[in-house]
Every structure is written in C-alpha cells, then in structure tokens.
Amino acid sequence: LLVSKDLGKHLLEVEDLLQKHGLLEADISAQTERVQALNAAALKFSELEGYQPCDPQIICNRVNHVQTCLEELEELAAKRRKELEDSRQLWTFFQEMEEAEAWIREKEKILAAKTCGRDLSSVMTLTNKHKTMLGELGNRRALLHQTMKKGEKILAKKTFSSVGIQEKMREVCLRWKKLEEVTGLHQQRLEDALNFFQFSAETDDLVAWLQDMYRIVSSDDFGHDDYSTQALLRKHRAVVEEVEKHRASVLSLRKQLALLAPDHRQGVDVQIRVVEVEQLYGEVAEVAVLRTQWLQDALAVYRMFSEVHACEVWVDEKEQWLEKMVVPEELDEVGGVQHFESLDQEMNSVMGRILDVNQVVQQLVDGGHPSSDEVRSCQDHLNSRWNRVVELVENKKGQLSSVLKIQNFLLEC
C-alpha cells in the first residue's frame, strides 16, 4: 500500500487517497505502540540471569529487526504522504486553472454579446455593469496570480513533468491577456458611446432652449404704454444676456464633436444637427437684436405720445386763453400785457420740447417704424396746433402794440 505509485488522476481521487492514507497512518501508529510494548517485553528475556530460554543476542537481533522494519514503514508512510500532498497541490493547481479558464470563457461570451446601448440611459446602465465586471476582473486577477505562484513552486520541486504545467500556464496567460484587451476595447466603446449620447443630450437641451428663446424674442407684444414697454425691455435685456451666455456653448459644439470617436463624429445626422443648432442660435440672436430695436422704438413712440399730450395740454390752455383775451382800450387796463412776459419764456420751453418730438418722429420714420403714419399724423397735428398758438400770440401782440402806441401818443399830447 505504501509503495503504490497511484497518486490520483484528479483532485477528488487524490483527496480520497489521502483519506485512505490517513487511516493507514493511524493503523501504523496503533501498531507502533504494540511493537514497542512487545520489544520491551522481549528485551527482558535477554537480561535474565541463570536459566535463559533463548540466546539474548537472538532476542536483541529480532527486536532490532522489528524496530528497523517499523521505522522503514514509517518512512514509507511519510514519503507516501508527501507524494500525495504534492499530487494534491498539482491537481489543485490544474483545477484552479480550469476554473479560471471557465470564468474567462464566460466573460468572453458576455463581452461578445454586449452592445453599447441605444441611448444615454442604457449606456449608463451598461457602464455601471462594466464597472462591476472590472471589480470582478481585479479579484480574479489576484486569484490567478496566486495560482501561478503555486505552479511555479510545483515546477521548482521538479516532482512532476513540467510540460503540462508550463503549457497550462502559458495557455491561461494568453487567454487572460486577450480578455483584458477585449475588456479594454469594450470599455473604450462604452466611453465613446457615453460621450456621444451625452453630446446628443446636451445638443437636444440646447435646441429646446433656443426654440423657447426664439418664441420669446419673436413675440409681438411691445407693450401698450411707457411703463409696460419699459418692463418688457428690462425682461428682454435679461433674455439677451442669457442668449449671449449660451454663445460659448454653441461655439464649442464643433470642438466637442471633434473629440468624439470617428464612427460617431463622422455621422451625417450629428453634423447636420450641429449646423442646425448654429443656424438656430444665429436666428435667435438676430431676432433678439431686432426686438431690442422694436421695443426701443415702441418706447420712443409712447414717450413721444406722452410728450405730445403734454404739449397739447399746454397748447389747449394757451389757445383758449388767447381766444378769450380782449385787448384793452384804456391805458390803466394795458397792464394785461405783462402776461406775455412769462408767456414768451413758456413758449421757448415748449418750442424746445416740440423740436425734440419732431426729431424723434424723423428718426422713427427714417428707421421704417411700422407706426410711421400714425406718428407723422400726430406730429402734423401738434405742429398745426403750435402754429395756431404762435399765430394767435403774434396777433394779440400786434393788437397790444397798437394800443400801446395810441396810449403813448395820447400821453405825449
């Protein structure tokens, strides 16, 4: 049993042989105690004085022979255990290598079947799964490294043929290297897909924002008075600032596109999309500028109408006063002339305001304002009213001047 060359053909068989060998070692241990007891009893016969039933030398020789046989048996048992344990190390190594190969084959199938997703959500899900697999890969790499060390130790003992061990180590190392290469390529594809779908999502968000901005800047609401138009102009200036802030994002689209993987950036759809975004931004910026001008023109119109109204109120008041004014014929009543001293100052002030109105009207008309006809009509009406007042003032002044001349003549007489 102890000189058997059967060291097992796989790990389970070796484990079975080791279990049987353990029983045999236990049997040898039990017999050792028995042999030692018998040897001790036999040696007593070699020490007898007087009558000796057997030659003491024969007894000693027999005891020594049995002891030597027992020691040889124990040596054979120790040698057999070492051989079996070495065999167990060998088959454990092969089993761990087979498990590593099976794990590699499983991951190769998974990587071969994996896609890179069809949208941002699916790509992120696959990326998280891939990160989990990378963790498994790291753990398996450590286990494989330990198994390789076991193989090197087995080779160093030179107990078994090195051909099968070296071949298995080389084969698994090659498959492992290939798996890491495939894993790296798949990770790169996932990163490329993630960058592409993030770029697409950001582009879609930018397009949606620009469409909202276009609806805002193309509004035909210009207010209905000075206050409401000023409020709209303040809001529009904030919108213009936001549009300007997004200019950098639009300009960076081509740079981001250039950083994408070739199979993503060379797609016709994505290139067309970038051009559409640039064109849409240009339209938004252009219409925003136009709306700024339209709101400023509307504000100018409402302010002009307000100024015209103020001037017409003054004109109405003076016109009524001048029409009701009766030129006095008595010297002591000529004091009414003093009213014209302050009237001239007021007229100079109003004249300046009317000139400003005329200037604003001309700018609006020259700029092609859509309300040019209405503005021009308002201007003509104000100028006509002003001319009427000027005419009345000149007439009244002429009458008063005549009265003054008559009064002066009478005084001299």
TAKA-V660796 format. One record per run of one state. SS is the DSSP state (helix for helix, strand for strand, loop for the rest). FROM is the first residue (numbers start at 1). LEN is the number of residues. If there is no record, write none. Layout:
SS&FROM&LEN, SS&FROM&LEN
//
This chain:
loop&1&10, helix&11&35, loop&46&10, helix&56&58, loop&114&6, helix&120&38, loop&158&4, helix&162&56, loop&218&8, helix&226&20, loop&246&1, helix&247&5, loop&252&1, helix&253&7, loop&260&2, helix&262&4, loop&266&2, helix&268&57, loop&325&6, helix&331&36, loop&367&5, helix&372&41, loop&413&1
//
